[in-house]
Amino acid sequence: MKQIKTILALCIAILVFEGCSKDTDPYPESAVPSWSVQSPELLPNSFTAIVAIPDEINIYAGDEDKIAAFIGDECRGVGNLVKSESTGERVYYITIRAADTENRAIVFMYYNARLSYMYQALQSVPFENDGTWGTHDSPVILDLEYVTD
């Protein structure tokens, strides 16, 4: 009987220690991006995107987070965070640059510094010279997906 109690106590101890062990991170961490627009003087046209991060990711947001817009593989705009003093709402303004002949889709990437995760927006928008996507009062909420590469 004493042997059964000892085995039972060991099983309980193993379950407790395994249950309290550190959780593994579901996603690998991404390196901090160094996004910038190369030769903006060669890209005379602009498009403004005013976007926000969805609530389920925004709860982890910080001032060190980064957001950028891409046409193809080329960074065409880096976001500036505007935070509401009264509500704490976080909105990003991105001026996206393009050449005269471009009208390809703009894709958005977001880096969360606290989690070290990289996300890509599932939605894209075609470049339109002098166009605007979203407003400060009604920013476009990006539908973000974790990037594994």
N, CA, C and O of each residue as an XYZ file, in Angstrom:
596
protein
N       0.816     -1.185      0.000
C       0.000      0.000      0.000
C       0.867      1.260      0.000
O       0.548      2.249     -0.660
N       1.983      1.205      0.761
C       2.883      2.347      0.820
C       3.499      2.598     -0.550
O       3.715      3.747     -0.937
N       3.779      1.529     -1.279
C       4.369      1.647     -2.618
C       3.382      2.311     -3.586
O       3.804      3.107     -4.425
N       2.113      2.014     -3.497
C       1.090      2.620     -4.357
C       0.980      4.112     -4.062
O       0.862      4.922     -4.981
N       1.019      4.477     -2.772
C       0.959      5.891     -2.404
C       2.178      6.641     -2.948
O       2.051      7.774     -3.411
N       3.344      6.021     -2.895
C       4.569      6.653     -3.400
C       4.479      6.859     -4.907
O       4.833      7.925     -5.412
N       4.009      5.851     -5.620
C       3.865      5.959     -7.078
C       2.834      7.030     -7.423
O       3.046      7.828     -8.335
N       1.730      7.048     -6.702
C       0.693      8.054     -6.930
C       1.233      9.465     -6.656
O       0.944     10.392     -7.413
N       2.002      9.629     -5.597
C       2.590     10.940     -5.267
C       3.562     11.375     -6.357
O       3.591     12.552     -6.715
N       4.355     10.458     -6.890
C       5.285     10.777     -7.979
C       4.532     11.191     -9.239
O       4.923     12.144     -9.913
N       3.467     10.486     -9.556
C       2.662     10.835    -10.741
C       2.059     12.231    -10.591
O       2.063     13.011    -11.544
N       1.548     12.547     -9.419
C       0.974     13.877     -9.181
C       2.053     14.945     -9.293
O       1.823     15.999     -9.885
N       3.226     14.682     -8.728
C       4.328     15.652     -8.795
C       4.744     15.899    -10.241
O       4.997     17.042    -10.622
N       4.818     14.861    -11.040
C       5.189     15.010    -12.453
C       4.142     15.840    -13.187
O       4.489     16.731    -13.962
N       2.877     15.558    -12.952
C       1.809     16.328    -13.602
C       1.849     17.803    -13.199
O       1.646     18.680    -14.039
N       2.106     18.077    -11.927
C       2.169     19.464    -11.456
C       3.338     20.186    -12.108
O       3.178     21.306    -12.593
N       4.520     19.558    -12.128
C       5.695     20.211    -12.715
C       5.550     20.395    -14.217
O       5.978     21.420    -14.749
N       4.971     19.451    -14.902
C       4.753     19.581    -16.347
C       3.724     20.663    -16.645
O       3.866     21.406    -17.617
N       2.696     20.755    -15.821
C       1.666     21.775    -16.004
C       2.178     23.177    -15.733
O       1.640     24.146    -16.269
N       3.206     23.299    -14.912
C       3.762     24.615    -14.568
C       4.975     24.973    -15.417
O       5.554     26.045    -15.237
N       5.367     24.108    -16.327
C       6.542     24.410    -17.151
C       6.233     25.548    -18.112
O       5.075     25.809    -18.436
N       7.281     26.217    -18.560
C       7.126     27.366    -19.454
C       6.492     26.920    -20.771
O       6.881     25.911    -21.360
N       5.504     27.700    -21.217
C       4.874     27.417    -22.500
C       5.859     27.707    -23.617
O       6.666     28.632    -23.523
N       5.789     26.925    -24.657
C       6.628     27.205    -25.815
C       5.945     28.254    -26.662
O       4.718     28.300    -26.752
N       6.742     29.085    -27.275
C       6.215     30.150    -28.118
C       5.612     29.519    -29.368
O       6.275     28.720    -30.029
N       4.357     29.863    -29.711
C       3.722     29.226    -30.859
C       4.356     29.616    -32.191
O       4.238     28.881    -33.172
N       5.027     30.767    -32.235
C       5.644     31.234    -33.469
C       7.102     31.588    -33.207
O       7.437     32.070    -32.125
N       7.962     31.355    -34.176
C       9.348     31.808    -34.007
C       9.408     33.332    -34.084
O       8.591     33.964    -34.753
N      10.383     33.905    -33.394
C      10.531     35.358    -33.394
C      11.132     35.842    -34.702
O      11.888     35.123    -35.355
N      10.789     37.068    -35.077
C      11.333     37.713    -36.277
C      12.324     38.785    -35.855
O      12.196     39.381    -34.785
N      13.307     39.022    -36.701
C      14.274     40.090    -36.450
C      13.594     41.444    -36.649
O      12.634     41.559    -37.410
N      14.098     42.457    -35.964
C      13.553     43.811    -36.107
C      13.835     44.295    -37.527
O      14.990     44.303    -37.954
N      12.801     44.697    -38.263
C      13.027     45.149    -39.643
C      13.632     46.553    -39.674
O      13.440     47.352    -38.757
N      14.357     46.828    -40.740
C      14.910     48.179    -40.943
C      14.344     48.719    -42.250
O      15.077     48.939    -43.214
N      13.048     48.926    -42.268
C      12.358     49.368    -43.466
C      12.649     50.831    -43.762
O      12.669     51.667    -42.859
N      12.874     51.129    -45.031
C      13.023     52.521    -45.477
C      12.713     52.568    -46.968
O      12.813     51.561    -47.670
N      12.336     53.754    -47.439
C      12.038     53.954    -48.855
C      13.331     54.370    -49.541
O      13.937     55.379    -49.181
N      13.749     53.589    -50.529
C      14.961     53.904    -51.280
C      14.641     54.908    -52.378
O      13.677     54.729    -53.122
N      15.424     55.939    -52.482
C      15.312     56.959    -53.538
C      13.896     57.519    -53.685
O      13.312     57.417    -54.764
N      13.332     58.107    -52.627
C      11.971     58.654    -52.747
C      11.867     59.761    -53.795
O      10.781     60.028    -54.308
N      12.993     60.406    -54.116
C      12.961     61.464    -55.136
C      12.642     60.911    -56.524
O      12.222     61.663    -57.404
N      12.834     59.612    -56.731
C      12.502     58.981    -58.012
C      11.047     58.499    -58.050
O      10.585     57.971    -59.061
N      10.343     58.686    -56.951
C       8.957     58.224    -56.833
C       8.078     59.437    -56.527
O       7.780     59.697    -55.361
N       7.659     60.186    -57.553
C       6.987     61.467    -57.330
C       5.529     61.383    -56.875
O       4.987     62.374    -56.386
N       4.896     60.247    -57.022
C       3.471     60.131    -56.698
C       3.280     59.571    -55.291
O       4.102     58.797    -54.801
N       2.186     59.974    -54.651
C       1.957     59.498    -53.288
C       0.510     59.058    -53.082
O      -0.406     59.486    -53.784
N       0.346     58.198    -52.103
C      -0.937     57.638    -51.685
C      -0.861     57.569    -50.166
O       0.169     57.164    -49.629
N      -1.901     57.946    -49.470
C      -1.882     57.929    -48.008
C      -2.795     56.831    -47.481
O      -3.967     56.744    -47.848
N      -2.235     55.995    -46.615
C      -3.021     54.965    -45.936
C      -3.070     55.312    -44.452
O      -2.047     55.626    -43.843
N      -4.253     55.252    -43.886
C      -4.449     55.504    -42.463
C      -5.050     54.226    -41.895
O      -6.214     53.906    -42.134
N      -4.229     53.505    -41.136
C      -4.601     52.152    -40.727
C      -4.438     51.969    -39.221
O      -3.776     52.757    -38.546
N      -5.058     50.911    -38.720
C      -4.938     50.525    -37.316
C      -4.775     49.009    -37.249
O      -5.061     48.290    -38.206
N      -4.319     48.557    -36.116
C      -4.061     47.140    -35.871
C      -5.289     46.549    -35.168
O      -5.895     47.224    -34.336
N      -5.670     45.300    -35.483
C      -6.842     44.711    -34.825
C      -6.631     44.566    -33.310
O      -5.504     44.399    -32.844
N      -7.715     44.631    -32.566
C      -7.659     44.613    -31.100
C      -6.899     43.420    -30.536
O      -6.163     43.568    -29.560
N      -7.064     42.240    -31.131
C      -6.423     41.044    -30.571
C      -4.896     41.099    -30.667
O      -4.210     40.378    -29.941
N      -4.360     41.932    -31.538
C      -2.909     42.137    -31.632
C      -2.537     43.463    -30.979
O      -1.458     43.590    -30.400
N      -3.409     44.432    -31.069
C      -3.146     45.770    -30.532
C      -2.913     45.761    -29.023
O      -2.245     46.655    -28.503
N      -3.446     44.774    -28.312
C      -3.222     44.708    -26.864
C      -1.746     44.500    -26.537
O      -1.322     44.775    -25.415
N      -0.956     44.018    -27.499
C       0.480     43.824    -27.318
C       1.297     44.958    -27.936
O       2.527     44.919    -27.902
N       0.636     45.956    -28.495
C       1.321     47.012    -29.242
C       2.134     47.919    -28.328
O       1.805     48.124    -27.160
N       3.207     48.454    -28.904
C       4.055     49.410    -28.201
C       4.575     50.448    -29.171
O       4.390     50.332    -30.383
N       5.225     51.458    -28.632
C       5.734     52.542    -29.469
C       6.868     52.099    -30.390
O       7.178     52.798    -31.355
N       7.488     50.965    -30.118
C       8.585     50.475    -30.949
C       8.106     49.634    -32.132
O       8.918     49.220    -32.960
N       6.807     49.377    -32.222
C       6.266     48.602    -33.341
C       6.518     49.352    -34.644
O       6.693     50.570    -34.652
N       6.532     48.599    -35.751
C       6.781     49.196    -37.064
C       5.729     48.709    -38.049
O       5.226     47.590    -37.951
N       5.413     49.575    -38.999
C       4.495     49.202    -40.072
C       5.022     49.820    -41.356
O       5.549     50.932    -41.351
N       4.874     49.091    -42.455
C       5.363     49.591    -43.743
C       4.463     49.091    -44.861
O       3.728     48.115    -44.716
N       4.551     49.804    -45.990
C       3.782     49.456    -47.188
C       4.756     49.046    -48.278
O       5.825     49.637    -48.430
N       4.374     48.030    -49.033
C       5.234     47.494    -50.083
C       4.478     47.421    -51.398
O       3.283     47.128    -51.432
N       5.194     47.692    -52.475
C       4.720     47.410    -53.826
C       5.715     46.398    -54.367
O       6.891     46.707    -54.560
N       5.236     45.197    -54.608
C       6.155     44.104    -54.910
C       6.975     43.829    -53.656
O       6.426     43.763    -52.556
N       8.288     43.669    -53.819
C       9.173     43.434    -52.675
C       9.823     44.712    -52.172
O      10.677     44.664    -51.287
N       9.433     45.847    -52.720
C      10.097     47.110    -52.407
C       9.293     47.937    -51.405
O       8.102     48.182    -51.600
N       9.955     48.360    -50.337
C       9.309     49.215    -49.339
C       9.035     50.573    -49.968
O       9.942     51.210    -50.504
N       7.784     51.016    -49.902
C       7.384     52.293    -50.505
C       6.837     53.276    -49.489
O       6.494     54.404    -49.844
N       6.749     52.868    -48.230
C       6.287     53.785    -47.193
C       6.432     53.170    -45.819
O       6.188     51.979    -45.627
N       6.836     54.003    -44.852
C       6.978     53.562    -43.465
C       6.005     54.375    -42.622
O       5.921     55.595    -42.757
N       5.279     53.695    -41.759
C       4.228     54.341    -40.984
C       4.714     55.183    -39.828
O       5.752     54.914    -39.225
N       3.936     56.208    -39.535
C       4.137     57.051    -38.359
C       2.956     56.846    -37.424
O       1.800     56.976    -37.826
N       3.261     56.525    -36.173
C       2.222     56.289    -35.178
C       1.677     57.611    -34.656
O       2.434     58.513    -34.299
N       0.349     57.711    -34.619
C      -0.323     58.853    -33.998
C      -1.226     58.262    -32.917
O      -2.150     57.502    -33.204
N      -0.934     58.634    -31.658
C      -1.692     58.113    -30.519
C      -2.594     59.197    -29.961
O      -2.171     60.337    -29.766
N      -3.825     58.834    -29.709
C      -4.769     59.768    -29.091
C      -4.423     59.909    -27.614
O      -4.313     58.913    -26.899
N      -4.252     61.140    -27.163
C      -3.946     61.393    -25.751
C      -5.107     60.980    -24.847
O      -4.888     60.475    -23.746
N      -6.319     61.189    -25.299
C      -7.481     60.924    -24.447
C      -7.893     59.454    -24.441
O      -8.211     58.908    -23.384
N      -7.892     58.810    -25.602
C      -8.384     57.429    -25.678
C      -7.271     56.393    -25.765
O      -7.506     55.213    -25.505
N      -6.061     56.819    -26.127
C      -4.967     55.870    -26.305
C      -5.040     55.120    -27.622
O      -4.218     54.240    -27.878
N      -6.020     55.457    -28.468
C      -6.162     54.798    -29.768
C      -4.898     55.012    -30.595
O      -4.325     56.101    -30.604
N      -4.477     53.965    -31.283
C      -3.246     53.992    -32.068
C      -3.594     53.912    -33.554
O      -4.228     52.955    -33.997
N      -3.182     54.909    -34.311
C      -3.436     54.969    -35.750
C      -2.106     55.230    -36.442
O      -1.305     56.043    -35.982
N      -1.879     54.536    -37.547
C      -0.653     54.717    -38.328
C      -0.964     55.451    -39.626
O      -1.907     55.108    -40.338
N      -0.159     56.463    -39.920
C      -0.224     57.190    -41.186
C       0.962     56.732    -42.028
O       2.108     56.771    -41.582
N       0.669     56.299    -43.251
C       1.726     55.833    -44.149
C       1.595     56.578    -45.472
O       0.563     56.505    -46.139
N       2.653     57.294    -45.843
C       2.711     57.921    -47.165
C       3.457     56.956    -48.073
O       4.631     56.656    -47.852
N       2.765     56.478    -49.090
C       3.300     55.465    -49.993
C       3.704     56.144    -51.290
O       2.932     56.911    -51.865
N       4.914     55.862    -51.749
C       5.469     56.510    -52.940
C       5.445     55.540    -54.120
O       5.563     54.327    -53.945
N       5.286     56.103    -55.344
C       5.300     55.279    -56.559
C       5.710     56.126    -57.750
O       5.638     57.355    -57.720
N       6.141     55.440    -58.798
C       6.497     56.099    -60.057
C       5.223     56.438    -60.833
O       4.131     55.988    -60.485
N       5.381     57.234    -61.883
C       4.228     57.686    -62.683
C       3.404     56.548    -63.269
O       2.181     56.656    -63.362
N       4.049     55.470    -63.661
C       3.353     54.404    -64.389
C       2.831     53.289    -63.487
O       2.274     52.314    -63.991
N       2.993     53.404    -62.183
C       2.617     52.306    -61.294
C       1.178     52.409    -60.809
O       0.677     53.486    -60.485
N       0.536     51.255    -60.772
C      -0.790     51.145    -60.160
C      -0.964     49.756    -59.546
O      -2.082     49.256    -59.423
N       0.154     49.144    -59.164
C       0.112     47.807    -58.564
C      -0.407     47.860    -57.129
O      -0.528     48.930    -56.532
N      -0.708     46.693    -56.598
C      -1.276     46.586    -55.250
C      -0.249     46.929    -54.174
O       0.938     46.621    -54.288
N      -0.749     47.572    -53.137
C       0.044     47.898    -51.957
C      -0.251     46.831    -50.907
O      -1.410     46.527    -50.627
N       0.805     46.268    -50.332
C       0.688     45.253    -49.292
C       1.327     45.816    -48.019
O       2.354     46.491    -48.086
N       0.726     45.540    -46.874
C       1.194     46.092    -45.607
C       1.809     45.010    -44.731
O       1.306     43.888    -44.656
N       2.919     45.372    -44.065
C       3.595     44.494    -43.112
C       3.632     45.217    -41.767
O       3.803     46.435    -41.707
N       3.469     44.448    -40.695
C       3.476     45.011    -39.343
C       4.395     44.172    -38.470
O       4.315     42.943    -38.469
N       5.270     44.846    -37.725
C       6.168     44.171    -36.789
C       5.785     44.575    -35.371
O       5.749     45.761    -35.043
N       5.499     43.577    -34.530
C       5.177     43.820    -33.133
C       6.443     43.594    -32.318
O       6.914     42.463    -32.198
N       6.998     44.675    -31.755
C       8.274     44.607    -31.043
C       8.174     43.803    -29.748
O       9.115     43.092    -29.396
N       7.074     43.901    -29.047
C       6.921     43.186    -27.774
C       6.961     41.673    -27.979
O       7.595     40.954    -27.207
N       6.288     41.198    -29.012
C       6.248     39.762    -29.294
C       7.351     39.311    -30.241
O       7.636     38.118    -30.339
N       7.974     40.261    -30.940
C       8.954     39.970    -32.001
C       8.314     39.150    -33.118
O       8.935     38.238    -33.663
N       7.075     39.481    -33.452
C       6.343     38.789    -34.512
C       6.159     39.710    -35.713
O       5.983     40.920    -35.571
N       6.204     39.107    -36.895
C       5.959     39.820    -38.145
C       4.608     39.363    -38.689
O       4.292     38.174    -38.693
N       3.824     40.329    -39.147
C       2.508     40.058    -39.713
C       2.399     40.694    -41.094
O       3.058     41.691    -41.391
N       1.554     40.098    -41.930
C       1.227     40.681    -43.231
C      -0.283     40.849    -43.301
O      -1.041     39.979    -42.872
N      -0.707     41.984    -43.848
C      -2.142     42.227    -44.012
C      -2.683     41.336    -45.121
O      -2.051     41.176    -46.166
N      -3.841     40.764    -44.890
C      -4.472     39.925    -45.909
C      -5.087     40.772    -47.014
O      -5.187     40.328    -48.158
N      -5.495     41.980    -46.680
C      -6.055     42.850    -47.710
C      -4.942     43.706    -48.324
O      -3.929     43.990    -47.685
N      -5.155     44.102    -49.560
C      -4.250     45.020    -50.249
C      -5.119     46.076    -50.929
O      -6.338     45.935    -51.019
N      -4.471     47.123    -51.399
C      -5.204     48.208    -52.052
C      -4.387     48.652    -53.261
O      -3.163     48.744    -53.166
N      -5.031     48.931    -54.398
C      -4.266     49.400    -55.560
C      -3.762     50.823    -55.334
O      -4.444     51.649    -54.727
N      -2.558     51.094    -55.831
C      -2.005     52.445    -55.723
C      -2.804     53.378    -56.616
O      -3.075     53.068    -57.776
N      -3.178     54.525    -56.062
C      -3.897     55.554    -56.812
C      -3.250     56.889    -56.461
O      -3.237     57.283    -55.295
N      -2.716     57.583    -57.455
C      -2.031     58.849    -57.204
C      -2.936     59.819    -56.445
O      -4.085     60.043    -56.826
N      -2.403     60.384    -55.373
C      -3.114     61.310    -54.483
C      -4.313     60.666    -53.785
O      -5.183     61.369    -53.271
N      -4.362     59.344    -53.767
C      -5.468     58.640    -53.113
C      -5.284     58.561    -51.605
O      -4.195     58.785    -51.076
N      -6.374     58.237    -50.935
C      -6.368     58.050    -49.482
C      -7.180     56.808    -49.156
O      -8.223     56.552    -49.758
N      -6.686     56.045    -48.199
C      -7.360     54.826    -47.747
C      -7.505     54.932    -46.236
O      -6.514     54.817    -45.515
N      -8.702     55.145    -45.752
C      -8.949     55.309    -44.328
C      -8.907     56.772    -43.917
O      -8.463     57.635    -44.674
N      -9.378     57.033    -42.701
C      -9.333     58.373    -42.117
C      -8.901     58.227    -40.659
O      -8.873     57.121    -40.119
N      -8.568     59.342    -40.033
C      -8.174     59.261    -38.624
C      -9.338     58.764    -37.766
O      -9.142     57.948    -36.865
N     -10.533     59.248    -38.041
C     -11.708     58.832    -37.270
C     -12.192     57.433    -37.624
O     -12.876     56.788    -36.829
N     -11.839     56.968    -38.815
C     -12.247     55.640    -39.265
C     -11.099     54.981    -40.034
O     -11.176     54.813    -41.251
N     -10.025     54.606    -39.310
C      -8.896     53.979    -39.998
C      -9.277     52.581    -40.493
O     -10.184     51.946    -39.954
N      -8.579     52.119    -41.513
C      -8.778     50.755    -41.997
C      -8.124     49.816    -40.984
O      -6.935     49.947    -40.693
N      -8.890     48.876    -40.453
C      -8.346     47.881    -39.527
C      -7.752     46.764    -40.376
O      -8.465     46.075    -41.105
N      -6.442     46.596    -40.272
C      -5.773     45.579    -41.081
C      -6.086     44.188    -40.551
O      -6.045     43.948    -39.344
N      -6.394     43.285    -41.451
C      -6.606     41.878    -41.126
C      -5.239     41.218    -41.246
O      -4.774     40.943    -42.352
N      -4.591     40.962    -40.103
C      -3.196     40.521    -40.105
C      -3.055     39.021    -39.930
O      -3.813     38.377    -39.205
N      -2.051     38.488    -40.623
C      -1.718     37.072    -40.552
C      -0.239     36.959    -40.212
O       0.589     37.673    -40.779
N       0.095     36.058    -39.283
C       1.481     35.853    -38.884
C       2.306     35.366    -40.074
O       1.865     34.506    -40.836
N       3.510     35.926    -40.223
C       4.411     35.539    -41.312
C       5.398     34.515    -40.764
O       6.077     34.775    -39.770
N       5.481     33.363    -41.400
C       6.363     32.302    -40.912
C       7.752     32.350    -41.520
O       8.665     31.719    -40.987
N       7.945     33.055    -42.590
C       9.270     33.106    -43.242
C      10.037     34.313    -42.804
O      11.167     34.520    -43.246
